[in-house]
Amino acid sequence: MPKKFSKLIAAVLTFAIFFLPLRAMAADAWAVAAQAAGVWAVYKSVLKSMLELGNDVNAQMAARKQDIETNGTAKNPRDIQIVNDVMTRLINSGAYELRVNSLPFVWNVNESEKFNAACYPMNYVTVNLGLLKNLNYDENKIAAVLAHEMTHGIEQHSAKIFANATAQQMGAIMIGVNVDNANIDWSKFGGMVGYSIAKSVIVPAEYAADEGGFYLMTSAGFNPGGGAAAMARMDYYFRYETRDFLEFDAHDKPGEQTFSDHPETEMREQKLSQLLTDYSCGHVTVKKVERSYKVFIDGKEIYTANYNNAADNAYYFAGGLARAFHDYNSVDEWNFRKGAGTSTDFLNDEKAFKQVREIAFLENIGSKIQAAVTLAYKNENPKTRQKYFDAEKKRLAAWQKVKAESLNAQKKFAKQLRINADAYSDYGEGQLALKEIERAIAAKNQDDLPECLSIRGRAKAVCGDFTGALADCNDALAQDSKNLYNFLNRADVYKMRGDIALALKDIDTALKIDDKVAVSYKLRGEVFDKVGDAVKAEENYRRCYELTKKNPYSIPEKYLEKIDADAYKKMKDAEAKRDKE
């Protein structure tokens, strides 16, 4: 986990990494207090606030900016590329759906040497360089960890945990307290909430994210053994390498109660190994025997991995077998055939099969595998296979339900998708803007499709597609020429393309529709600044500043210093103070 965060981000980050389903409570003291004192309202209120934070593009971009400023970005292009490749594959090929109030994933590889990664509430994933190094840049292990982190974001775990813990502590405080609450030390309430989350949530949370991550990474085509292999590597690191007992919790301090003990890595490894077995329709198992790992097909030992990389070799060998049993309904589909020399080859060139084929060749056990696989299908109980695929269909149906709920979401959520897309363009993130605006256009309760088109046009311009951008903007104006934002979006496209006269003409038209919209003056200020007319730029920024009720962040600093020197000084002093904290 990165070294330093602001108070808000540090708090929500802790909750972003771990998850525990809301515990069922009988008629105990907390439940009674919750019902009697209306603590349920506290839960709902906090949940609403946390979900809004998770759907705030500005918060997401601020989290990324802070992470980069504090922890840097990896300098080696290889480090960045492998994470980009894995995340892109998980996002584009994995079986999941974003909820309507969830943002698309954004990520960064920071320079921290600690063996960790984390997901913020707003779906920002930060990956420590130390994680990549300690996983030997192995894409399957990296995929398992990143799919684990993505699961926290997909399921919006942080919002649910924080709301649950807040209400739980509120209820606990209210038991035996006088009506005037005179004996409550409210200054310690935040710490109590944090403690409740840490000690009640973290261990089961990791198991839940491990399982969700397993299904996500396997659906994206990664080797099913990646998760168990990553846990085996982490277990070894815990036992024999790290001497920093605080490495996995940036918030703990010596002498204080530890908050974030990860659950036993060995237990997590076993659970992930069992998921691999289930994925193989029960045929493939891996057992650790002292320092060796043995792989079995229906109880028959097929391969033993010893010494260096034993866990990797065993789990990837088993993972390749598991994927084949999962994907193929008969031994014929394995395509057993004569290989080089006396070897027997099988399967194909898919990445998930790479290790099992290589090890089979090196150990010359292809024929042994063929015999075991043939017998496995012959003796297979059809109900076992059907049971697993019924469960898989149920999971896919659940994602389709999430997608349907997003498409049919209330108007306010559909509108927020449109707002989010526009915000991404403000940050120069054209591809993210396009993702969000397509979701907005698909929403059945979208209330302004013409504006969606102009926002999509602006996003295309950010990506450099000016022809497509103007086509969308012109279409938007053909459908609705009364919406000033359709003119402003086209004006911005013209500005990016360098057509200054056309940009100013559209801004003037927008001002005729409504001359009290700050963004019109802001955009005109940007246009004049771009062509070097500082006088007219300042004039427009001054009007923007007035309409935003003197918001110092509404205009560029170089103009703020001229327009309101006192506000500029206060803003810079505040920034300097934050940097020192």
C-alpha positions in Angstrom: 0.0 0.0 0.0 1.4 3.5 -0.8 3.1 5.4 2.0 1.0 8.5 2.5 -2.6 9.7 1.8 -4.8 12.5 2.9 -7.1 11.8 5.8 -10.1 11.2 3.6 -8.4 8.9 1.2 -6.5 7.1 3.9 -9.8 6.3 5.6 -11.7 5.1 2.6 -8.8 3.2 1.2 -8.7 0.9 4.2 -12.3 0.1 3.5 -11.8 -0.3 -0.2 -9.5 -3.2 0.2 -11.5 -5.5 2.5 -15.1 -6.8 2.6 -17.3 -8.7 5.0 -21.0 -9.3 4.2 -23.3 -7.7 6.7 -23.6 -10.1 9.6 -27.0 -11.5 10.5 -27.9 -10.2 14.0 -30.6 -11.6 16.2 -32.3 -9.6 18.9 -29.1 -8.6 20.5 -28.2 -5.3 22.1 -27.0 -3.6 18.9 -30.1 -4.7 16.9 -32.4 -3.4 19.6 -30.5 -0.1 19.8 -30.5 0.2 16.0 -34.3 -0.2 15.8 -35.1 1.9 18.8 -32.7 4.8 17.9 -33.1 4.9 14.2 -29.6 3.8 13.5 -30.8 2.3 10.2 -31.1 5.8 9.0 -27.5 6.4 9.8 -26.5 3.4 7.8 -28.5 4.5 4.8 -27.2 8.0 5.0 -23.6 7.0 5.2 -24.0 4.4 2.4 -25.5 7.1 0.2 -22.6 9.4 0.8 -20.0 6.7 0.2 -21.7 5.6 -3.0 -21.7 9.2 -4.2 -18.0 9.4 -3.5 -17.5 6.2 -5.5 -19.3 7.8 -8.5 -17.4 11.1 -8.5 -14.9 11.5 -11.4 -13.2 14.4 -9.6 -12.6 12.2 -6.6 -11.2 9.4 -8.8 -8.9 11.8 -10.6 -7.8 13.4 -7.4 -6.9 10.0 -5.9 -4.8 9.2 -8.9 -3.1 12.6 -8.8 -2.3 12.3 -5.1 -1.0 8.8 -5.5 1.3 9.8 -8.4 2.5 12.9 -6.5 3.2 11.0 -3.3 4.4 7.6 -4.6 5.4 8.3 -8.2 4.9 6.3 -11.3 7.1 3.4 -12.3 9.9 4.5 -14.7 10.4 1.2 -16.5 7.9 1.0 -19.4 7.8 -2.8 -18.9 6.3 -2.4 -15.5 3.6 -0.2 -16.8 2.9 -2.3 -19.9 2.3 -5.6 -18.0 -0.2 -4.0 -15.7 -1.9 -2.2 -18.7 -2.1 -5.6 -20.5 -3.5 -7.5 -17.6 -6.0 -4.8 -16.6 -7.2 -4.3 -20.2 -7.7 -8.0 -20.6 -9.6 -8.3 -17.3 -11.8 -5.3 -18.1 -12.5 -6.2 -21.7 -12.8 -10.0 -21.4 -13.8 -10.7 -17.9 -17.3 -11.7 -16.9 -18.7 -8.8 -14.8 -20.8 -5.7 -15.1 -20.3 -2.2 -13.6 -23.3 -0.9 -11.6 -24.8 2.3 -13.0 -23.3 4.3 -10.1 -19.8 2.9 -10.5 -16.9 4.4 -12.5 -14.8 2.6 -15.1 -11.4 1.4 -13.7 -8.3 3.7 -13.7 -4.9 2.5 -12.5 -1.3 3.4 -11.9 1.9 1.5 -11.1 3.6 3.4 -8.3 7.2 3.2 -7.1 6.5 1.7 -3.7 8.6 -1.4 -3.0 6.0 -2.9 -0.7 4.3 -6.2 -1.8 0.8 -4.9 -2.3 -2.0 -3.3 -4.4 -5.2 -1.5 -3.5 -8.6 -0.4 -4.9 -10.1 2.9 -3.9 -13.8 3.4 -3.5 -14.0 5.2 -6.9 -12.4 2.3 -8.8 -8.9 3.6 -8.8 -6.4 0.8 -8.6 -2.9 1.5 -7.4 -0.3 -1.2 -8.0 3.0 -1.2 -6.1 6.1 -1.9 -8.1 7.1 -4.2 -5.2 4.1 -6.4 -6.1 5.3 -6.9 -9.7 8.8 -7.7 -8.6 7.8 -10.2 -5.9 5.5 -11.9 -8.3 8.3 -12.1 -10.8 6.3 -10.2 -13.4 4.1 -13.3 -13.8 0.9 -12.2 -15.6 -1.3 -15.0 -14.1 -0.4 -14.1 -10.5 -0.7 -10.4 -11.3 -4.1 -11.0 -12.9 -5.2 -12.9 -9.7 -4.2 -9.9 -7.5 -5.7 -7.3 -9.8 -8.9 -9.2 -10.3 -9.1 -9.5 -6.5 -8.8 -5.7 -6.2 -11.3 -5.1 -9.0 -13.8 -7.3 -7.2 -13.7 -4.8 -4.3 -14.6 -2.0 -6.7 -17.2 -4.0 -8.7 -19.1 -5.0 -5.5 -18.8 -1.5 -4.0 -17.5 -3.1 -0.8 -16.0 0.0 0.8 -19.4 1.9 0.9 -21.2 -1.0 2.4 -18.5 -1.7 5.0 -18.1 1.9 6.1 -21.9 2.4 6.4 -22.3 -0.9 8.3 -19.4 -0.1 10.8 -20.6 3.5 11.4 -24.1 2.3 12.2 -22.8 -0.5 14.3 -20.6 1.8 16.4 -23.5 4.3 16.7 -25.7 1.6 18.0 -23.1 0.3 20.4 -22.5 3.8 21.8 -26.2 4.3 22.4 -26.5 1.3 24.7 -26.7 2.5 28.3 -26.1 6.1 27.3 -28.1 9.0 28.8 -30.4 10.9 26.5 -28.2 14.0 26.6 -25.2 11.8 25.4 -23.1 13.7 27.9 -20.8 10.8 28.5 -19.9 10.1 24.8 -16.5 11.1 23.6 -17.4 11.9 20.0 -13.8 12.7 19.1 -13.1 9.0 19.3 -16.0 7.9 17.1 -14.1 7.8 13.9 -11.4 5.6 15.5 -14.1 3.3 16.8 -15.5 2.9 13.3 -12.1 2.2 11.9 -11.4 -0.4 14.5 -14.8 -2.0 13.9 -14.1 -2.3 10.2 -10.6 -3.6 10.7 -11.2 -6.3 13.2 -14.7 -7.4 12.0 -14.3 -7.2 8.3 -10.8 -7.8 7.0 -10.3 -11.5 7.2 -13.5 -12.7 5.5 -13.2 -9.8 3.1 -10.1 -11.2 1.5 -11.8 -14.6 1.0 -14.7 -12.9 -0.7 -12.5 -10.9 -3.0 -10.3 -14.0 -3.7 -13.3 -15.9 -4.9 -14.7 -13.1 -7.0 -11.2 -12.5 -8.4 -10.9 -16.1 -9.4 -14.0 -16.1 -11.4 -13.1 -12.8 -13.0 -9.6 -13.8 -14.1 -10.5 -17.3 -15.3 -13.4 -15.8 -17.4 -10.7 -13.5 -19.0 -8.7 -16.6 -20.0 -5.9 -16.5 -17.4 -4.5 -19.7 -15.9 -6.8 -20.9 -13.1 -3.8 -21.7 -11.0 -2.7 -18.0 -10.8 -4.5 -17.2 -7.6 -3.2 -20.2 -5.6 0.3 -19.6 -7.0 0.1 -15.9 -5.9 -0.9 -16.9 -2.4 1.9 -19.5 -2.2 4.4 -16.8 -3.2 2.9 -14.4 -0.6 3.1 -17.0 2.1 6.8 -17.6 1.3 7.4 -13.9 1.4 5.7 -13.6 4.8 7.6 -16.4 6.3 11.1 -16.0 4.9 11.7 -12.6 3.3 10.0 -9.5 4.8 11.1 -8.1 8.1 8.6 -5.3 8.0 5.6 -6.5 10.0 3.7 -3.3 9.1 4.2 -3.8 5.4 0.6 -4.8 4.7 -0.9 -1.9 6.7 0.2 1.7 6.1 -2.0 2.8 9.0 -0.6 0.7 11.8 2.1 1.9 14.2 4.4 0.1 16.5 2.7 -0.5 19.9 -0.8 0.1 18.5 -3.5 -2.5 17.9 -2.9 -3.8 14.4 -5.8 -3.2 12.1 -5.3 -5.1 8.9 -3.8 -8.5 9.4 -4.4 -10.4 6.1 -6.0 -13.8 6.7 -3.6 -16.7 6.8 -2.1 -16.9 3.3 -1.9 -20.7 3.6 -5.7 -20.9 4.1 -6.3 -18.5 1.2 -4.1 -20.7 -0.9 -6.1 -23.8 0.0 -9.4 -22.0 -0.8 -8.1 -20.9 -4.2 -6.8 -24.4 -4.9 -10.3 -25.7 -4.1 -11.8 -23.2 -6.6 -9.4 -24.6 -9.2 -10.6 -28.2 -8.4 -14.2 -27.1 -8.7 -13.4 -25.3 -12.0 -12.1 -28.7 -13.3 -15.5 -30.3 -12.6 -13.8 -32.0 -9.6 -11.1 -33.8 -11.6 -7.9 -32.0 -10.7 -6.5 -31.5 -7.2 -3.2 -30.1 -5.9 -1.8 -31.2 -2.5 1.1 -29.8 -0.7 3.3 -32.5 0.9 6.1 -30.9 2.9 8.1 -28.9 0.3 6.6 -30.6 -2.7 3.3 -30.0 -4.6 1.6 -33.0 -6.1 -1.0 -32.9 -8.9 -3.7 -35.5 -9.2 -6.4 -36.4 -11.7 -9.3 -38.2 -10.0 -6.9 -39.2 -7.2 -4.2 -40.5 -9.4 -0.9 -38.7 -9.0 0.2 -37.3 -12.3 3.0 -34.8 -11.5 5.2 -33.8 -8.5 6.8 -30.4 -8.4 9.9 -30.1 -6.1 12.3 -27.4 -5.0 12.4 -24.0 -6.8 9.1 -22.8 -8.2 7.3 -25.9 -7.1 4.1 -24.0 -6.3 4.1 -22.2 -9.6 4.9 -25.3 -11.6 2.2 -27.4 -9.8 -0.5 -24.8 -9.9 0.0 -23.8 -13.5 0.3 -27.5 -14.6 -3.0 -28.1 -12.7 -4.5 -24.9 -14.0 -4.0 -26.0 -17.6 -5.6 -29.4 -16.9 -8.5 -27.6 -15.1 -9.2 -25.3 -18.0 -9.2 -28.2 -20.4 -11.6 -30.2 -18.2 -13.8 -27.1 -17.9 -13.8 -26.2 -21.6 -14.0 -29.6 -23.1 -16.7 -32.3 -22.7 -14.8 -35.2 -24.1 -11.2 -36.5 -24.3 -11.3 -36.2 -28.1 -11.3 -32.4 -27.7 -8.0 -32.5 -25.9 -6.4 -33.5 -29.3 -3.8 -35.9 -27.9 -1.2 -36.6 -30.7 2.3 -37.7 -31.3 4.8 -35.0 -30.3 8.6 -34.6 -30.8 10.5 -37.8 -30.3 8.7 -40.2 -28.0 6.5 -37.5 -26.4 2.7 -37.1 -26.6 1.4 -33.6 -27.2 -2.1 -32.3 -26.6 -4.3 -29.2 -26.4 -3.4 -26.0 -28.3 -1.4 -22.8 -28.1 -3.6 -20.9 -25.7 -1.6 -19.3 -23.0 -3.4 -21.1 -20.2 -2.1 -24.4 -21.6 1.5 -23.3 -22.0 2.9 -24.7 -18.7 1.1 -28.0 -18.7 2.3 -28.8 -22.2 5.9 -27.7 -21.5 6.1 -29.7 -18.3 4.4 -32.7 -19.9 7.1 -32.6 -22.6 10.0 -32.1 -20.2 8.8 -34.9 -17.9 7.7 -37.1 -20.8 4.3 -37.7 -19.2 2.0 -36.9 -22.1 0.8 -40.5 -22.4 0.3 -40.7 -18.7 -1.9 -37.6 -18.8 -3.8 -39.0 -21.8 -4.6 -42.3 -19.9 -5.7 -40.4 -16.8 -7.9 -38.0 -18.8 -9.5 -40.8 -20.8 -10.4 -42.6 -17.6 -11.6 -39.4 -16.0 -14.2 -38.8 -18.8 -15.2 -42.4 -18.8 -16.0 -42.4 -15.1 -17.3 -38.8 -14.8 -20.5 -38.3 -13.0 -22.5 -36.0 -15.4 -24.2 -34.4 -12.4 -20.9 -33.1 -11.1 -20.2 -31.2 -14.4 -23.8 -30.1 -14.6 -23.7 -28.8 -11.1 -20.7 -26.6 -11.7 -22.0 -25.2 -15.0 -25.4 -24.5 -13.4 -23.5 -22.4 -10.8 -21.6 -20.7 -13.5 -24.8 -19.8 -15.4 -26.2 -18.5 -12.2 -23.2 -16.1 -11.8 -23.5 -15.0 -15.4 -27.3 -14.4 -14.9 -26.5 -12.3 -11.9 -24.2 -10.1 -14.0 -26.9 -9.8 -16.7 -29.3 -8.6 -13.9 -26.8 -5.9 -12.9 -26.6 -4.9 -16.6 -30.4 -4.8 -16.9 -30.6 -2.7 -13.7 -28.1 -0.3 -15.2 -30.0 0.0 -18.4 -33.3 0.6 -16.6 -31.8 2.9 -13.9 -33.6 6.0 -12.7 -33.2 9.2 -14.7 -30.8 10.7 -12.1 -28.3 7.9 -12.6 -28.6 8.0 -16.4 -27.9 11.8 -16.2 -24.9 11.2 -13.9 -23.4 9.0 -16.6 -23.6 11.9 -19.0 -22.0 14.2 -16.4 -19.2 11.7 -15.7 -18.4 11.4 -19.4 -18.1 15.2 -19.7 -15.9 15.3 -16.6 -13.5 12.7 -18.1 -13.1 14.9 -21.2 -12.3 17.8 -18.9 -9.3 15.8 -17.6 -8.3 14.8 -21.1 -9.4 11.2 -20.6 -11.2 10.7 -23.9 -11.4 6.9 -23.9 -12.9 6.9 -20.4 -15.4 9.6 -21.5 -16.4 7.5 -24.5 -17.0 4.5 -22.2 -19.3 6.5 -19.9 -21.2 8.3 -22.7 -22.0 5.0 -24.4 -23.4 3.8 -21.1 -25.4 7.0 -20.9 -26.8 6.6 -24.5 -27.7 3.0 -23.8 -29.7 4.0 -20.6 -33.4 3.7 -21.3 -34.2 6.7 -19.0 -31.7 9.0 -20.5 -33.3 12.5 -20.5 -31.1 14.3 -23.1 -29.8 12.2 -25.9 -28.9 15.2 -28.1 -26.6 16.4 -25.3 -25.1 12.9 -25.0 -24.2 13.2 -28.7 -22.4 16.5 -28.2 -20.6 15.1 -25.2 -19.6 12.1 -27.2 -18.4 14.5 -30.0 -16.2 16.3 -27.5 -14.8 13.0 -26.2 -13.9 12.0 -29.7 -12.1 15.3 -30.2 -10.1 14.7 -27.1 -9.1 11.4 -28.7 -8.1 13.2 -31.9 -11.1 12.2 -34.0 -12.3 15.6 -35.2 -14.4 14.3 -38.1 -16.4 12.0 -35.8 -16.5 14.7 -33.2 -18.1 17.3 -35.5 -20.5 14.8 -36.9 -21.9 14.1 -33.4 -22.0 17.7 -32.5 -23.8 18.7 -35.7 -26.3 15.9 -35.1 -26.9 17.1 -31.5 -27.6 20.6 -32.7 -29.9 19.4 -35.5 -31.9 17.7 -32.8 -31.8 20.4 -30.2 -30.5 23.9 -30.9 -31.9 25.4 -27.7 -29.5 23.6 -25.4 -26.5 26.0 -25.0 -24.2 23.1 -24.0 -24.5 21.6 -27.4 -23.1 24.8 -28.8 -20.4 24.9 -26.1 -19.3 21.3 -26.8 -19.0 22.0 -30.5 -17.1 25.2 -29.7 -14.6 23.2 -27.6 -14.2 20.8 -30.6 -13.5 23.8 -32.8 -11.0 25.1 -30.2 -9.1 21.8 -30.1 -9.0 21.7 -33.9 -7.8 25.3 -34.0 -10.9 26.9 -35.7 -10.9 29.9 -33.4 -13.5 31.9 -35.3 -16.0 29.1 -35.4 -15.4 28.4 -31.7 -16.1 32.0 -30.7 -19.2 32.0 -32.9 -20.7 29.0 -31.1 -19.8 30.5 -27.7 -21.6 33.8 -28.6 -24.7 31.8 -29.6 -24.6 30.0 -26.2 -24.4 33.4 -24.4 -27.4 34.6 -26.4 -29.3 31.6 -25.0 -28.2 32.4 -21.4 -25.5 34.9 -20.5 -25.2 33.8 -16.9 -23.6 30.4 -17.4 -20.0 30.5 -16.1 -18.6 27.8 -18.3 -19.3 29.9 -21.4 -17.0 32.6 -20.2 -14.5 30.0 -19.0 -14.4 28.5 -22.5 -14.1 31.9 -24.2 -11.3 32.7 -21.8 -9.5 29.5 -22.8 -9.9 30.4 -26.5 -8.5 33.9 -26.1 -5.7 32.6 -23.9 -4.9 30.0 -26.6 -4.4 32.7 -29.2 -2.4 34.9 -26.9 -5.0 37.6 -26.2 -4.5 37.9 -22.4 -6.7 41.0 -22.0 -9.8 39.4 -23.4 -8.9 36.1 -21.7 -8.8 37.9 -18.3 -12.0 39.8 -19.0 -13.9 36.5 -19.6 -12.2 34.7 -16.7 -13.2 37.6 -14.4 -16.8 37.1 -15.4 -16.5 33.4 -14.9 -15.1 34.1 -11.4 -18.0 36.3 -10.5 -20.6 33.8 -11.7 -19.0 31.0 -9.7 -19.2 33.1 -6.6 -15.5 33.7 -6.6 -14.4 30.0 -6.7 -10.6 30.2 -6.9 -10.4 26.9 -8.7 -12.7 28.0 -11.5 -10.0 29.8 -13.4 -6.3 29.3 -14.1 -3.9 30.4 -11.4 -2.1 33.0 -13.6 -5.4 34.8 -14.1 -6.6 34.4 -10.5 -3.5 36.2 -9.3 -4.5 39.2 -11.4 -8.2 39.0 -10.7 -8.1 38.3 -6.9 -4.6 38.4 -5.4 -5.8 37.7 -1.8 -7.8 34.6 -3.0 -4.7 33.4 -4.9 -2.5 33.8 -1.8 -4.9 31.9 0.4 -5.2 29.1 -2.1 -1.4 28.7 -2.4 -1.0 28.9 1.4 -3.6 26.1 1.8 -1.9 24.0 -0.8 1.5 24.4 1.0 -0.1 23.5 4.3 -1.6 20.3 2.8 1.8 19.3 1.3 3.4 19.5 4.7 0.8 17.3 6.4 
